Amino acid sequence: MNPLKAFASTLFSNKRMEKKLDITSIYDIAINSLDGTPLNLKDFEGNFMLIVNVASKCGFTSQYKDLQVLQEKYIEDLVVIGVPCNQFGHQEPGSATDIQSFCEVNYGVTFPITEKIEVKGAHQHPLYTWLTQEINNGVKDSKVLWNFQKYLIGRNGELIDYFTSATDPMSSKITNHLS
């Protein structure tokens, strides 16, 4: 490739900056619960985790119902973790109290919900840096495209796969891994 074209290609590519985290596994990542207390991911070692960026004013918000059903059906093997994010259409504008109340009242959510974070961009939380970058997760790169994108983590902390917003939480694409 001609050097000028190579430079232009690099300059104008959509390739994001990779950031190697200084951790050994997903269990080392610090994140807080919605109430501000630390949520220790190490507590979920040995179980599957389904990590979902959630929003209360999204066309996919009704997936909270099936996320709760999934959590209850696989209670011994799976922990669903909701991660509020306001980066897609400003569809999660509420405070921690608003989010908690919305989830409990409208969907009976009992699974853990984290603090509101950024899942992409310059202020991406380390959890999503791990989830979206092969250099950290050892499996694949991905981009969070919208609310309710799902990341399935195996019993030993390995990334199994990710699923777009349109994938229903009860889809066999997800549940086949849990059986």
Backbone bond lengths (Angstrom), bond angles and torsions (degrees), N, CA, C in turn:
res aa  C-N    CA-C-N  psi(-1)  N-CA   C-N-CA  omega(-1)  CA-C   N-CA-C  phi
1 M - - - 1.454 - - 1.529 107.52 -
2 N 1.288 115.76 140.63 1.461 120.45 179.74 1.531 109.52 -66.09
3 P 1.339 118.10 139.83 1.472 121.97 -173.75 1.527 113.64 -57.16
4 L 1.320 117.65 -35.88 1.467 120.08 179.48 1.524 110.55 -67.04
5 K 1.336 116.68 -41.89 1.470 120.61 177.52 1.525 110.62 -65.22
6 A 1.311 117.28 -40.51 1.461 121.49 179.32 1.522 110.41 -62.17
7 F 1.330 116.97 -43.65 1.466 120.98 178.34 1.524 110.57 -63.34
8 A 1.328 116.91 -46.50 1.471 121.18 -179.82 1.522 110.37 -62.37
9 S 1.308 116.43 -40.87 1.464 120.65 178.95 1.521 110.79 -61.34
10 T 1.314 116.95 -43.87 1.464 121.43 178.40 1.519 111.23 -66.33
11 L 1.319 115.78 -43.50 1.454 121.32 -177.19 1.523 112.04 -63.73
12 F 1.325 116.95 -38.98 1.460 120.37 -173.90 1.520 114.43 -104.19
13 S 1.308 117.26 7.57 1.468 119.26 179.21 1.521 109.83 -72.54
14 N 1.325 116.09 158.57 1.464 122.02 177.73 1.521 111.31 -90.91
15 K 1.327 117.10 11.31 1.468 120.20 -178.80 1.521 109.46 -62.01
16 R 1.302 115.74 127.95 1.462 119.63 179.62 1.515 110.05 -85.42
17 M 1.273 114.41 163.59 1.455 120.47 178.42 1.528 108.24 -77.24
18 E 1.308 115.36 125.61 1.456 118.83 176.12 1.521 109.05 -84.36
19 K 1.313 114.75 145.78 1.457 120.52 179.89 1.516 107.88 -132.24
20 K 1.325 116.02 112.64 1.461 120.67 178.20 1.525 108.35 -77.58
21 L 1.330 115.60 120.21 1.461 120.81 178.73 1.516 110.51 -78.27
22 D 1.303 116.37 148.53 1.459 122.19 178.92 1.536 109.50 -93.22
23 I 1.326 115.11 63.52 1.467 122.05 179.96 1.517 108.49 -140.63
24 T 1.327 115.97 165.35 1.462 118.92 178.27 1.517 112.62 -101.66
25 S 1.345 118.01 -21.85 1.463 120.01 178.96 1.522 110.59 -158.84
26 I 1.305 115.17 171.25 1.468 121.07 177.66 1.527 110.79 -59.34
27 Y 1.325 116.48 -27.93 1.462 120.87 -177.75 1.538 112.96 -68.41
28 D 1.327 116.69 -13.46 1.464 121.52 179.68 1.528 112.98 -88.93
29 I 1.308 117.35 -4.37 1.467 120.86 -175.71 1.525 110.04 -82.13
30 A 1.311 114.94 130.50 1.470 121.41 179.45 1.524 110.07 -90.82
31 I 1.324 114.95 130.62 1.457 121.55 174.75 1.522 106.98 -151.11
32 N 1.307 115.69 149.59 1.460 120.00 179.97 1.518 111.49 -100.67
33 S 1.324 114.36 154.69 1.461 121.15 171.72 1.520 107.88 -71.37
34 L 1.305 115.53 170.01 1.459 121.66 179.15 1.527 111.48 -58.20
35 D 1.335 116.79 -30.72 1.471 119.80 -179.67 1.530 112.87 -84.48
36 G 1.326 117.26 2.44 1.460 121.17 176.51 1.511 115.51 94.58
37 T 1.331 117.77 -7.59 1.462 120.01 177.88 1.530 109.60 -82.53
38 P 1.322 118.00 149.93 1.464 120.05 179.91 1.541 111.67 -60.41
39 L 1.323 115.47 137.15 1.461 122.56 172.92 1.522 105.42 -106.86
40 N 1.315 117.04 109.30 1.455 122.43 -175.68 1.526 109.61 -87.79
41 L 1.329 116.87 105.84 1.463 120.67 -179.35 1.524 111.89 -62.37
42 K 1.330 116.87 -25.44 1.475 121.53 177.91 1.534 110.80 -59.20
43 D 1.352 116.62 -27.48 1.462 120.48 177.77 1.523 112.27 -62.53
44 F 1.328 117.27 -19.30 1.468 120.99 -176.70 1.527 112.87 -101.24
45 E 1.329 116.67 4.15 1.460 120.46 177.85 1.523 108.81 -58.43
46 G 1.335 116.13 137.04 1.458 121.39 -176.74 1.520 112.34 95.94
47 N 1.313 116.64 -12.05 1.472 122.24 175.47 1.520 109.35 -114.30
48 F 1.307 116.06 159.77 1.451 120.60 167.95 1.524 107.30 -74.01
49 M 1.326 116.66 150.82 1.461 122.04 171.04 1.523 107.52 -125.23
50 L 1.316 115.88 135.07 1.456 121.18 172.23 1.526 105.39 -114.50
51 I 1.322 115.82 110.02 1.458 121.95 -176.45 1.522 107.95 -101.38
52 V 1.341 115.33 124.25 1.461 120.96 -171.73 1.521 109.60 -131.47
53 N 1.338 117.27 125.32 1.463 118.93 173.96 1.532 107.22 -79.83
54 V 1.319 115.86 121.71 1.467 122.18 -170.42 1.521 111.88 -115.14
55 A 1.333 114.49 160.49 1.464 121.81 178.18 1.520 108.20 -154.82
56 S 1.313 116.73 142.39 1.464 121.00 -173.87 1.525 114.42 -88.08
57 K 1.321 117.77 -8.85 1.462 119.69 -178.08 1.528 110.69 -125.11
58 C 1.308 116.46 43.56 1.456 123.39 -175.56 1.525 109.54 -115.69
59 G 1.306 116.59 155.06 1.459 120.75 175.14 1.524 112.83 -62.40
60 F 1.321 117.10 -20.05 1.467 122.07 179.06 1.528 113.03 -97.00
61 T 1.332 117.67 3.10 1.465 121.11 -175.41 1.522 112.52 -56.73
62 S 1.327 117.86 -30.62 1.468 119.96 179.48 1.532 111.56 -62.24
63 Q 1.331 118.45 -13.69 1.466 120.74 176.41 1.530 111.98 -64.51
64 Y 1.331 117.50 -17.66 1.468 119.37 174.06 1.534 109.89 -52.12
65 K 1.328 116.25 -39.48 1.475 120.66 -178.71 1.530 110.37 -59.19
66 D 1.328 117.09 -51.18 1.464 119.97 -178.60 1.521 112.48 -72.59
67 L 1.320 117.76 -27.35 1.470 119.11 173.42 1.525 110.00 -63.85
68 Q 1.332 116.20 -40.25 1.467 120.09 177.70 1.531 110.64 -67.40
69 V 1.329 117.45 -41.67 1.474 121.74 177.24 1.528 109.49 -60.62
70 L 1.330 116.61 -45.32 1.464 121.38 179.33 1.525 110.33 -60.27
71 Q 1.333 116.54 -45.09 1.468 121.39 179.10 1.528 110.62 -58.86
72 E 1.325 116.60 -44.78 1.464 120.65 -178.88 1.524 112.19 -69.10
73 K 1.321 117.17 -39.50 1.466 121.03 -178.21 1.542 111.30 -65.95
74 Y 1.324 116.59 -37.58 1.460 121.30 -176.36 1.527 111.31 -112.50
75 I 1.319 116.52 35.00 1.470 122.91 -173.27 1.530 113.47 -53.31
76 E 1.309 118.14 -32.06 1.475 121.42 -178.44 1.523 112.78 -81.70
77 D 1.344 117.20 -17.88 1.461 120.66 -171.08 1.519 115.66 -121.83
78 L 1.329 117.61 -12.80 1.462 120.94 -169.84 1.515 111.54 -137.07
79 V 1.332 114.94 142.14 1.459 121.40 169.87 1.523 106.76 -122.91
80 V 1.323 116.09 118.89 1.458 121.63 172.38 1.523 106.01 -84.99
81 I 1.314 116.55 135.74 1.465 121.40 177.43 1.522 108.20 -126.71
82 G 1.325 115.83 115.68 1.456 121.45 177.02 1.518 109.79 -86.85
83 V 1.326 116.16 135.00 1.456 122.11 -177.72 1.534 108.72 -125.29
84 P 1.324 117.94 96.31 1.465 120.31 -179.12 1.532 111.87 -61.84
85 C 1.322 113.79 139.40 1.459 120.97 -179.37 1.528 108.26 -147.49
86 N 1.311 116.59 138.25 1.467 121.81 -178.40 1.527 111.90 -111.09
87 Q 1.339 117.87 22.41 1.463 121.48 -174.25 1.527 114.18 -88.72
88 F 1.293 118.96 -9.59 1.461 121.05 -176.70 1.522 108.98 -115.82
89 G 1.313 116.67 100.70 1.456 121.66 178.95 1.516 113.65 67.20
90 H 1.316 118.42 16.98 1.478 122.55 -178.57 1.531 110.61 50.26
91 Q 1.352 115.10 45.39 1.458 120.95 -174.21 1.524 113.84 -93.87
92 E 1.334 116.80 6.63 1.467 121.00 172.15 1.527 108.79 -133.58
93 P 1.345 116.46 68.77 1.466 120.12 -175.52 1.524 114.25 -82.97
94 G 1.312 117.95 -12.37 1.464 121.40 -171.46 1.512 115.25 -71.20
95 S 1.318 114.30 163.28 1.458 122.41 173.91 1.524 108.67 -76.50
96 A 1.320 116.58 172.95 1.470 121.07 177.25 1.528 110.35 -57.35
97 T 1.324 117.20 -42.05 1.470 121.42 179.28 1.524 111.01 -63.87
98 D 1.333 116.13 -42.89 1.467 120.71 178.92 1.530 111.03 -61.54
99 I 1.319 115.64 -45.12 1.470 120.89 -178.21 1.529 110.14 -63.80
100 Q 1.331 116.84 -47.68 1.463 121.28 -179.78 1.525 110.99 -58.79
101 S 1.302 116.03 -47.66 1.461 121.35 -179.26 1.522 110.81 -62.52
102 F 1.328 116.89 -46.02 1.462 121.59 179.58 1.529 111.22 -57.08
103 C 1.337 116.70 -47.40 1.466 121.48 -177.15 1.521 112.20 -66.28
104 E 1.315 117.22 -41.18 1.468 120.86 -179.40 1.517 111.55 -71.23
105 V 1.323 117.03 -48.33 1.467 121.53 -175.19 1.525 111.94 -68.56
106 N 1.327 117.14 -44.85 1.460 120.65 -173.72 1.524 114.75 -86.93
107 Y 1.333 117.25 -28.60 1.471 119.23 -173.89 1.522 114.17 -131.72
108 G 1.303 119.09 0.37 1.458 121.48 179.17 1.514 113.32 60.63
109 V 1.322 117.17 31.83 1.462 122.39 -175.54 1.526 110.81 -63.99
110 T 1.329 114.60 127.95 1.472 120.84 176.20 1.527 111.58 -118.14
111 F 1.329 117.60 -9.46 1.467 119.68 -179.61 1.529 110.01 -76.79
112 P 1.337 116.89 159.48 1.467 120.36 -177.52 1.533 112.44 -62.35
113 I 1.310 114.59 141.01 1.457 121.91 173.37 1.524 106.51 -125.34
114 T 1.318 115.50 132.90 1.459 120.52 -177.30 1.528 111.11 -89.39
115 E 1.311 113.51 175.45 1.460 120.82 170.09 1.533 108.47 -59.47
116 K 1.327 116.47 158.71 1.458 121.18 176.39 1.529 108.18 -73.37
117 I 1.333 116.43 129.20 1.469 121.34 -176.81 1.526 109.98 -133.65
118 E 1.330 114.51 175.73 1.462 121.54 171.54 1.524 107.66 -101.27
119 V 1.340 115.52 132.93 1.459 120.88 -175.86 1.530 112.56 -104.21
120 K 1.335 115.83 -0.81 1.465 120.87 178.03 1.521 108.25 -152.85
121 G 1.324 115.57 166.55 1.454 120.52 174.60 1.517 114.62 87.93
122 A 1.316 114.34 -170.20 1.465 122.17 -173.98 1.524 113.21 -62.43
123 H 1.322 117.58 -26.71 1.472 121.06 -178.00 1.537 111.81 -109.86
124 Q 1.328 115.44 27.20 1.460 121.09 179.24 1.530 109.87 -57.36
125 H 1.322 114.92 131.53 1.462 120.68 178.74 1.532 109.00 -66.39
126 P 1.332 118.41 145.45 1.467 121.02 179.41 1.536 114.24 -54.26
127 L 1.330 117.90 -31.50 1.470 119.32 176.87 1.521 110.20 -57.46
128 Y 1.318 116.83 -44.74 1.469 120.27 -178.66 1.521 112.01 -80.30
129 T 1.320 117.83 -23.37 1.464 119.57 170.99 1.524 108.18 -63.58
130 W 1.330 117.04 -42.10 1.470 121.02 177.58 1.524 110.65 -66.51
131 L 1.315 117.19 -47.26 1.463 120.80 -176.40 1.529 112.86 -63.07
132 T 1.330 117.40 -35.24 1.465 120.62 -170.38 1.525 115.03 -100.77
133 Q 1.317 118.91 -3.86 1.459 119.70 -176.23 1.527 111.93 -123.73
134 E 1.323 114.67 120.17 1.464 120.89 179.76 1.524 112.05 -56.72
135 I 1.316 117.19 -32.82 1.466 120.65 179.62 1.533 110.76 -58.61
136 N 1.333 117.23 -24.35 1.469 122.35 179.55 1.525 112.86 -103.22
137 N 1.334 117.31 -43.85 1.466 119.55 -175.47 1.525 113.23 -88.73
138 G 1.331 117.21 -14.18 1.461 121.36 176.94 1.512 115.56 73.96
139 V 1.349 117.99 5.18 1.464 119.99 -175.93 1.523 112.39 -119.03
140 K 1.341 116.93 -57.60 1.463 118.89 -176.87 1.515 111.43 -164.20
141 D 1.327 114.10 159.39 1.451 122.61 172.37 1.518 108.77 -89.68
142 S 1.313 116.43 150.05 1.461 121.50 174.04 1.520 108.16 -153.02
143 K 1.298 115.61 167.56 1.462 122.03 173.06 1.517 107.15 -124.69
144 V 1.306 116.44 138.86 1.456 120.10 174.68 1.525 105.94 -78.91
145 L 1.331 115.79 117.01 1.452 120.52 -173.46 1.527 113.92 -94.53
146 W 1.342 116.65 -27.77 1.461 120.07 -177.75 1.525 109.20 -166.33
147 N 1.308 115.81 176.35 1.462 121.78 176.07 1.532 110.26 -61.06
148 F 1.298 116.18 150.31 1.464 125.49 176.48 1.527 113.57 69.09
149 Q 1.344 117.20 26.90 1.456 120.17 167.80 1.525 105.90 -76.82
150 K 1.320 116.46 139.74 1.457 121.55 -171.64 1.527 111.57 -117.61
151 Y 1.338 115.86 138.95 1.465 122.34 176.90 1.521 107.65 -121.84
152 L 1.335 116.37 122.67 1.457 121.56 179.75 1.525 109.56 -99.79
153 I 1.328 114.29 123.94 1.458 122.24 -179.83 1.525 107.90 -110.27
154 G 1.328 116.51 135.10 1.458 121.51 -178.63 1.515 113.22 -77.49
155 R 1.326 114.78 174.15 1.469 122.03 -176.48 1.531 113.49 -58.66
156 N 1.326 116.85 -25.75 1.464 121.02 -178.10 1.527 112.57 -103.36
157 G 1.329 116.32 14.36 1.455 120.18 176.57 1.510 115.40 86.06
158 E 1.322 116.98 12.29 1.454 119.95 -179.86 1.541 109.97 -91.32
159 L 1.337 115.95 143.72 1.461 120.21 174.29 1.523 107.98 -70.19
160 I 1.325 116.05 124.08 1.466 119.88 176.24 1.519 109.11 -88.47
161 D 1.330 116.48 -53.59 1.464 120.56 -179.76 1.516 108.69 -173.52
162 Y 1.325 115.15 174.20 1.457 120.47 173.27 1.511 108.39 -126.09
163 F 1.324 115.44 158.64 1.463 122.20 -174.81 1.523 108.51 -136.45
164 T 1.310 116.08 136.87 1.461 120.71 -177.48 1.523 111.41 -68.61
165 S 1.302 115.10 169.08 1.464 122.47 -179.64 1.525 112.30 -55.64
166 A 1.312 117.12 -36.13 1.460 120.87 -177.43 1.530 113.27 -70.59
167 T 1.326 117.80 -13.64 1.463 120.89 178.50 1.517 109.19 -76.98
168 D 1.332 116.02 117.42 1.455 121.02 179.38 1.527 109.38 -65.62
169 P 1.324 118.12 139.89 1.468 120.06 179.64 1.533 114.15 -55.47
170 M 1.320 118.03 -29.47 1.456 121.24 -179.75 1.536 112.96 -90.50
171 S 1.323 116.87 7.95 1.461 122.20 179.68 1.530 110.40 -60.55
172 S 1.321 115.51 145.39 1.460 120.22 176.66 1.534 111.16 -63.50
173 K 1.331 117.29 -20.92 1.462 120.12 175.53 1.534 110.32 -58.87
174 I 1.330 115.66 -31.30 1.456 120.66 178.12 1.520 111.12 -95.94
175 T 1.327 116.94 -50.85 1.471 120.37 -173.24 1.521 113.20 -65.24
176 N 1.323 118.93 -27.69 1.473 120.27 177.99 1.526 111.84 -60.63
177 H 1.318 116.70 -28.05 1.470 120.43 178.09 1.529 111.56 -76.47
178 L 1.322 116.52 -21.56 1.467 121.05 -174.20 1.521 113.09 -90.94
179 S 1.315 117.01 -11.91 1.467 121.27 -176.44 1.503 112.22 -83.02
